[in-house]
């Protein structure tokens, strides 16, 4: 790898992570959690690789900006996951209420 290629690699890796993160969000919004898990498995090693060594000084400002974008995207993804978790908890509670009502109705007899 040339010195020029090495200099753009960290930021390029973060741009790739941002792209995967955007696709991960689309999958979560669509309810495709299997694809989202696959994307997270693809994303994690890229992040580990980025954080394994400091970026070159020439790329530092760009990397900081990309990291800020990534933090914002991750925060939005966590917020979406929290929302979906609460919605699922409400559905489970509704199902439980319905089951209890059916049992009570059945126990009351004809």
MDTraj code that builds the backbone (N, CA, C; nanometers):
import mdtraj as md
import numpy as np

residues = "UNK UNK UNK UNK UNK UNK UNK UNK UNK UNK UNK UNK UNK UNK UNK UNK UNK UNK UNK UNK UNK UNK UNK UNK UNK UNK UNK UNK UNK UNK UNK UNK UNK UNK UNK UNK UNK UNK UNK UNK UNK UNK UNK UNK UNK UNK UNK UNK UNK UNK UNK UNK UNK UNK UNK UNK UNK UNK UNK UNK UNK UNK UNK UNK UNK UNK UNK UNK UNK UNK UNK UNK UNK UNK UNK UNK UNK UNK UNK UNK UNK UNK UNK UNK UNK UNK UNK UNK UNK UNK UNK UNK UNK UNK UNK UNK UNK UNK UNK UNK UNK UNK UNK UNK UNK UNK UNK UNK UNK UNK".split()
xyz = np.array([
    [0.0854, -0.1180, 0.0000],
    [0.0000, 0.0000, 0.0000],
    [0.0894, 0.1235, 0.0000],
    [0.0545, 0.2222, -0.0798],
    [0.1332, 0.3448, -0.0876],
    [0.1034, 0.4331, 0.0328],
    [0.1913, 0.5289, 0.0577],
    [0.1698, 0.6209, 0.1692],
    [0.0412, 0.7004, 0.1484],
    [0.0112, 0.7379, 0.0235],
    [-0.1116, 0.8136, -0.0044],
    [-0.2346, 0.7293, 0.0256],
    [-0.2324, 0.6021, -0.0108],
    [-0.3464, 0.5137, 0.0169],
    [-0.3629, 0.4947, 0.1669],
    [-0.2516, 0.4802, 0.2377],
    [-0.2590, 0.4633, 0.3824],
    [-0.3169, 0.5873, 0.4490],
    [-0.2878, 0.7067, 0.3924],
    [-0.3349, 0.8310, 0.4531],
    [-0.4867, 0.8472, 0.4420],
    [-0.5483, 0.7913, 0.3382],
    [-0.6930, 0.8079, 0.3244],
    [-0.7699, 0.6896, 0.3831],
    [-0.7019, 0.5845, 0.4195],
    [-0.7686, 0.4642, 0.4673],
    [-0.8549, 0.4859, 0.5910],
    [-0.8077, 0.5519, 0.6967],
    [-0.8928, 0.5654, 0.8157],
    [-1.0249, 0.6368, 0.7875],
    [-1.0193, 0.7502, 0.7186],
    [-1.1426, 0.8234, 0.6886],
    [-1.2299, 0.7431, 0.5935],
    [-1.1685, 0.6767, 0.4973],
    [-1.2448, 0.5934, 0.4054],
    [-1.3148, 0.4803, 0.4779],
    [-1.2475, 0.4240, 0.5770],
    [-1.3097, 0.3196, 0.6579],
    [-1.4287, 0.3729, 0.7362],
    [-1.4151, 0.4929, 0.7889],
    [-1.5272, 0.5535, 0.8619],
    [-1.6435, 0.5861, 0.7691],
    [-1.6117, 0.6305, 0.6475],
    [-1.7188, 0.6564, 0.5507],
    [-1.7940, 0.5271, 0.5189],
    [-1.7194, 0.4183, 0.5092],
    [-1.7820, 0.2881, 0.4857],
    [-1.8713, 0.2502, 0.6038],
    [-1.8240, 0.2736, 0.7255],
    [-1.9030, 0.2451, 0.8454],
    [-2.0303, 0.3295, 0.8458],
    [-2.0196, 0.4567, 0.8068],
    [-2.1386, 0.5425, 0.8004],
    [-2.2399, 0.4896, 0.6991],
    [-2.1919, 0.4431, 0.5863],
    [-2.2808, 0.3857, 0.4860],
    [-2.3502, 0.2600, 0.5379],
    [-2.2751, 0.1753, 0.6045],
    [-2.3331, 0.0537, 0.6618],
    [-2.4333, 0.0909, 0.7705],
    [-2.4023, 0.1922, 0.8490],
    [-2.4924, 0.2358, 0.9558],
    [-2.6244, 0.2855, 0.8975],
    [-2.6178, 0.3591, 0.7886],
    [-2.7407, 0.4071, 0.7238],
    [-2.8234, 0.2892, 0.6731],
    [-2.7581, 0.1917, 0.6150],
    [-2.8286, 0.0728, 0.5660],
    [-2.8854, -0.0076, 0.6838],
    [-2.8098, -0.0138, 0.7921],
    [-2.8568, -0.0826, 0.9123],
    [-2.9857, -0.0178, 0.9632],
    [-2.9888, 0.1133, 0.9634],
    [-3.1101, 0.1837, 1.0075],
    [-3.2290, 0.1518, 0.9169],
    [-3.2042, 0.1510, 0.7858],
    [-3.3127, 0.1166, 0.6928],
    [-3.3659, -0.0240, 0.7207],
    [-3.2769, -0.1160, 0.7498],
    [-3.3188, -0.2533, 0.7810],
    [-3.4024, -0.2572, 0.9089],
    [-3.3578, -0.1860, 1.0117],
    [-3.4320, -0.1832, 1.1379],
    [-3.5700, -0.1208, 1.1156],
    [-3.5751, -0.0110, 1.0425],
    [-3.7032, 0.0549, 1.0146],
    [-3.7979, -0.0376, 0.9376],
    [-3.7416, -0.1232, 0.8530],
    [-3.8226, -0.2164, 0.7738],
    [-3.8539, -0.3448, 0.8510],
    [-3.7965, -0.3583, 0.9701],
    [-3.8203, -0.4785, 1.0500],
    [-3.7362, -0.5974, 1.0073],
    [-3.6344, -0.5751, 0.9263],
    [-3.5464, -0.6831, 0.8815],
    [-3.4282, -0.6932, 0.9783],
    [-3.4536, -0.7542, 1.0935],
    [-3.3533, -0.7580, 1.1997],
    [-3.2407, -0.8564, 1.1703],
    [-3.2674, -0.9565, 1.0885],
    [-3.1611, -1.0501, 1.0505],
    [-3.0577, -0.9784, 0.9643],
    [-3.1045, -0.9007, 0.8672],
    [-3.0123, -0.8237, 0.7831],
    [-2.9391, -0.7189, 0.8664],
    [-3.0097, -0.6588, 0.9624],
    [-2.9462, -0.5597, 1.0501],
    [-2.8338, -0.6238, 1.1310],
    [-2.8566, -0.7441, 1.1802],
    [-2.7527, -0.8149, 1.2569],
    [-2.6331, -0.8459, 1.1676],
    [-2.6600, -0.8847, 1.0431],
    [-2.5503, -0.9119, 0.9487],
    [-2.4695, -0.7855, 0.9225],
    [-2.5381, -0.6731, 0.9074],
    [-2.4684, -0.5467, 0.8838],
    [-2.3862, -0.5052, 1.0049],
    [-2.4398, -0.5271, 1.1238],
    [-2.3637, -0.4942, 1.2454],
    [-2.2382, -0.5807, 1.2533],
    [-2.2501, -0.7068, 1.2136],
    [-2.1341, -0.7959, 1.2130],
    [-2.0294, -0.7494, 1.1111],
    [-2.0731, -0.6857, 1.0054],
    [-1.9824, -0.6303, 0.9049],
    [-1.9199, -0.4992, 0.9537],
    [-1.9971, -0.4214, 1.0269],
    [-1.9566, -0.2887, 1.0736],
    [-1.8543, -0.2961, 1.1869],
    [-1.8756, -0.3875, 1.2790],
    [-1.7913, -0.3945, 1.3989],
    [-1.6418, -0.4101, 1.3682],
    [-1.6019, -0.5042, 1.2813],
    [-1.4576, -0.5160, 1.2556],
    [-1.3974, -0.3915, 1.1900],
    [-1.4761, -0.3201, 1.1118],
    [-1.4258, -0.1961, 1.0525],
    [-1.3978, -0.0928, 1.1608],
    [-1.4861, -0.0846, 1.2592],
    [-1.4636, 0.0083, 1.3703],
    [-1.3424, -0.0343, 1.4532],
    [-1.3310, -0.1638, 1.4777],
    [-1.2157, -0.2128, 1.5540],
    [-1.0855, -0.1824, 1.4813],
    [-1.0879, -0.1976, 1.3497],
    [-0.9695, -0.1673, 1.2699],
    [-0.9359, -0.0184, 1.2776],
    [-1.0375, 0.0667, 1.2696],
    [-1.0126, 0.2109, 1.2772],
    [-0.9493, 0.2479, 1.4111],
    [-1.0028, 0.1929, 1.5193],
    [-0.9550, 0.2304, 1.6522],
    [-0.8277, 0.1567, 1.6939],
    [-0.7779, 0.0679, 1.6101],
    [-0.6562, -0.0063, 1.6438],
    [-0.5321, 0.0824, 1.6405],
    [-0.5372, 0.1891, 1.5627],
    [-0.4222, 0.2796, 1.5523],
    [-0.4734, 0.4208, 1.5268],
    [-0.4024, 0.5200, 1.5765],
    [-0.4470, 0.6587, 1.5521],
    [-0.4362, 0.6927, 1.4041],
    [-0.5303, 0.7739, 1.3562],
    [-0.5224, 0.8148, 1.2154],
    [-0.4057, 0.9106, 1.1946],
    [-0.3588, 0.9207, 1.0720],
    [-0.2525, 1.0174, 1.0425],
    [-0.2996, 1.1592, 1.0755],
    [-0.2088, 1.2426, 1.1152],
    [-0.2419, 1.3803, 1.1531],
    [-0.3170, 1.4535, 1.0425],
    [-0.2816, 1.4264, 0.9195],
    [-0.3460, 1.4940, 0.8072],
    [-0.4943, 1.4563, 0.7948],
    [-0.5324, 1.3421, 0.8476],
    [-0.6701, 1.2946, 0.8387],
    [-0.7482, 1.3152, 0.9688],
    [-0.6827, 1.3650, 1.0703],
    [-0.7444, 1.3730, 1.2021],
    [-0.8727, 1.4560, 1.2032],
    [-0.8696, 1.5746, 1.1467],
    [-0.9880, 1.6608, 1.1473],
    [-1.1043, 1.5950, 1.0728],
    [-1.0742, 1.5365, 0.9597],
    [-1.1780, 1.4678, 0.8822],
    [-1.2347, 1.3492, 0.9602],
    [-1.1471, 1.2733, 1.0246],
    [-1.1913, 1.1578, 1.1036],
    [-1.2785, 1.2019, 1.2209],
    [-1.2423, 1.3113, 1.2858],
    [-1.3234, 1.3625, 1.3966],
    [-1.4629, 1.3994, 1.3472],
    [-1.4702, 1.4653, 1.2333],
    [-1.6005, 1.5002, 1.1765],
    [-1.6831, 1.3765, 1.1439],
    [-1.6199, 1.2764, 1.0857],
    [-1.6902, 1.1521, 1.0536],
    [-1.7334, 1.0788, 1.1800],
    [-1.6490, 1.0823, 1.2813],
    [-1.6862, 1.0188, 1.4085],
    [-1.8063, 1.0882, 1.4714],
    [-1.8123, 1.2202, 1.4591],
    [-1.9293, 1.2926, 1.5109],
    [-2.0561, 1.2506, 1.4364],
    [-2.0450, 1.2374, 1.3046],
    [-2.1594, 1.1891, 1.2267],
    [-2.1995, 1.0484, 1.2704],
    [-2.0998, 0.9654, 1.2946],
    [-2.1267, 0.8280, 1.3360],
    [-2.1936, 0.8232, 1.4725],
    [-2.1477, 0.9061, 1.5653],
    [-2.2102, 0.9115, 1.6977],
    [-2.3563, 0.9546, 1.6849],
    [-2.3825, 1.0551, 1.6021],
    [-2.5209, 1.1005, 1.5819],
    [-2.6057, 0.9890, 1.5198],
    [-2.5505, 0.9189, 1.4212],
    [-2.6238, 0.8089, 1.3572],
    [-2.6492, 0.6960, 1.4561],
    [-2.5499, 0.6663, 1.5387],
    [-2.5669, 0.5617, 1.6401],
    [-2.6721, 0.6022, 1.7428],
    [-2.6689, 0.7283, 1.7852],
    [-2.7688, 0.7767, 1.8811],
    [-2.9094, 0.7633, 1.8229],
    [-2.9251, 0.7982, 1.6958],
    [-3.0554, 0.7850, 1.6300],
    [-3.0974, 0.6387, 1.6224],
    [-3.0026, 0.5514, 1.5969],
    [-3.0313, 0.4082, 1.5888],
    [-3.0725, 0.3534, 1.7253],
    [-3.0052, 0.3975, 1.8297],
    [-3.0421, 0.3552, 1.9650],
    [-3.1818, 0.4065, 1.9994],
    [-3.2118, 0.5304, 1.9624],
    [-3.3455, 0.5852, 1.9861],
    [-3.4522, 0.5055, 1.9127],
    [-3.4235, 0.4667, 1.7897],
    [-3.5175, 0.3846, 1.7129],
    [-3.5364, 0.2486, 1.7794],
    [-3.4285, 0.1887, 1.8233],
    [-3.4372, 0.0586, 1.8909],
    [-3.5187, 0.0696, 2.0199],
    [-3.4988, 0.1764, 2.0964],
    [-3.5768, 0.1977, 2.2189],
    [-3.7254, 0.2102, 2.1865],
    [-3.7558, 0.2865, 2.0823],
    [-3.8950, 0.3037, 2.0404],
    [-3.9572, 0.1690, 2.0012],
    [-3.8850, 0.0916, 1.9222],
    [-3.9356, -0.0391, 1.8800],
    [-3.9524, -0.1339, 1.9980],
    [-3.8601, -0.1269, 2.0929],
    [-3.8698, -0.2119, 2.2116],
    [-3.9943, -0.1755, 2.2937],
    [-4.0209, -0.0464, 2.3107],
    [-4.1402, -0.0040, 2.3843],
    [-4.2674, -0.0456, 2.3118],
    [-4.2675, -0.0333, 2.1787],
    [-4.3843, -0.0740, 2.1005],
    [-4.4080, -0.2237, 2.1140],
    [-4.3026, -0.3010, 2.1117],
    [-4.3156, -0.4459, 2.1279],
    [-4.3655, -0.4806, 2.2681],
    [-4.3172, -0.4101, 2.3686],
    [-4.3634, -0.4338, 2.5058],
    [-4.5123, -0.4036, 2.5180],
    [-4.5584, -0.2978, 2.4504],
    [-4.7018, -0.2667, 2.4523],
    [-4.7825, -0.3771, 2.3852],
    [-4.7317, -0.4301, 2.2747],
    [-4.8011, -0.5390, 2.2055],
    [-4.8089, -0.6634, 2.2934],
    [-4.7003, -0.6952, 2.3606],
    [-4.6983, -0.8117, 2.4499],
    [-4.7978, -0.7911, 2.5635],
    [-4.8016, -0.6721, 2.6183],
    [-4.8962, -0.6422, 2.7256],
    [-5.0404, -0.6547, 2.6764],
    [-5.0666, -0.6054, 2.5568],
    [-5.2008, -0.6155, 2.4992],
    [-5.2401, -0.7616, 2.4789],
    [-5.1474, -0.8411, 2.4300],
    [-5.1755, -0.9837, 2.4120],
    [-5.2042, -1.0513, 2.5464],
    [-5.1270, -1.0160, 2.6470],
    [-5.1493, -1.0730, 2.7803],
    [-5.2858, -1.0350, 2.8347],
    [-5.3245, -0.9104, 2.8148],
    [-5.4567, -0.8652, 2.8596],
    [-5.5660, -0.9418, 2.7870],
    [-5.5492, -0.9611, 2.6559],
    [-5.6472, -1.0362, 2.5780],
    [-5.6579, -1.1805, 2.6245],
    [-5.5472, -1.2423, 2.6525],
    [-5.5491, -1.3818, 2.7008],
    [-5.6179, -1.3920, 2.8366],
    [-5.5874, -1.2968, 2.9234],
    [-5.6533, -1.2996, 3.0551],
    [-5.8037, -1.2808, 3.0398],
    [-5.8444, -1.1944, 2.9485],
    [-5.9872, -1.1713, 2.9255],
    [-6.0539, -1.2975, 2.8719],
    [-5.9868, -1.3663, 2.7801],
    [-6.0429, -1.4907, 2.7254],
    [-6.0566, -1.5954, 2.8353],
    [-5.9552, -1.6077, 2.9211],
    [-5.9616, -1.7054, 3.0320],
    [-6.0738, -1.6695, 3.1288],
    [-6.0878, -1.5423, 3.1585],
    [-6.1939, -1.4983, 3.2506],
    [-6.3301, -1.5246, 3.1890],
    [-6.3436, -1.4982, 3.0623],
    [-6.4709, -1.5212, 2.9930],
    [-6.5036, -1.6702, 2.9916],
    [-6.4011, -1.7517, 2.9624],
    [-6.4216, -1.8974, 2.9585],
    [-6.4540, -1.9507, 3.0958],
    [-6.3925, -1.8957, 3.2003],
    [-6.4175, -1.9430, 3.3368],
    [-6.5576, -1.9032, 3.3842],
    [-6.6100, -1.7934, 3.3308],
    [-6.7432, -1.7481, 3.3714],
    [-6.8522, -1.8403, 3.3180],
    [-6.8170, -1.9127, 3.2125],
    [-6.9123, -2.0095, 3.1590],
    [-7.0196, -1.9442, 3.0747],
    [-7.1084, -2.0298, 3.0196],
    [-7.2144, -1.9800, 2.9305],
    [-7.3211, -1.9012, 3.0026],
])
top = md.Topology()
chain = top.add_chain()
for i, resn in enumerate(residues, 1):
    res = top.add_residue(resn, chain, resSeq=i)
    for name in ("N", "CA", "C"):
        top.add_atom(name, md.element.get_by_symbol(name[0]), res)
traj = md.Trajectory(xyz[None], top)
